[in-house]
Amino acid sequence: MAKNITIKLAKSLNGRLEKQVATAHSLGLRKIGDVTVQPDNDSTRGKIAKIGYLLQVTEEK
């Protein structure tokens, strides 16, 4: 079974660059407090790296 990552948007997207907002939206995060579960792969890790300071990331086992 593949691992998953729980991602929560902890900071607002107001005033962020369009690329950063688009990255958050591609992860399924629209407003503060939104939580999504994503597969743990290179694509997801790359997105997290771009806007990691806005997120809280928890790895599931």
C-alpha positions in Angstrom: 0.0 0.0 0.0 1.3 3.4 -0.9 2.0 6.1 1.7 -0.1 9.2 1.9 0.5 12.7 3.1 -2.0 14.9 4.9 -1.6 18.5 3.9 -3.3 21.4 5.7 -3.3 25.0 4.5 -2.1 27.0 7.6 -1.6 30.5 6.2 -3.7 32.6 3.9 -3.2 32.8 0.1 -4.0 36.5 0.1 -1.2 38.6 -1.4 0.7 35.5 -2.7 2.0 35.2 -6.3 -0.4 33.6 -8.8 2.0 30.6 -9.2 1.8 30.0 -5.4 -2.0 30.2 -5.4 -2.2 27.9 -8.4 0.0 25.3 -6.6 -2.2 25.4 -3.5 -5.3 25.0 -5.7 -3.7 22.0 -7.5 -3.3 20.4 -4.1 -7.0 21.0 -3.4 -6.4 23.8 -0.9 -8.6 26.9 -1.2 -8.9 28.5 2.2 -7.2 28.3 5.6 -7.9 25.1 7.4 -8.6 23.0 4.3 -7.1 19.5 4.5 -6.3 17.1 1.8 -4.7 13.6 1.5 -2.3 13.2 -1.3 -0.1 10.3 -2.5 3.5 10.5 -1.4 5.3 10.9 -4.7 7.8 13.2 -6.4 5.1 15.4 -7.9 3.4 16.1 -4.6 6.7 16.6 -2.8 7.7 19.2 -5.5 4.5 21.1 -4.9 5.0 21.0 -1.2 8.5 22.3 -1.6 7.3 25.4 -3.5 4.8 26.5 -0.8 5.9 24.6 2.2 5.9 27.7 4.5 2.1 27.9 4.0 1.4 24.3 4.9 1.4 21.8 7.7 2.4 18.4 6.4 1.8 15.1 8.2 3.1 11.8 6.9 0.8 8.8 7.3 2.1 5.3 7.7 
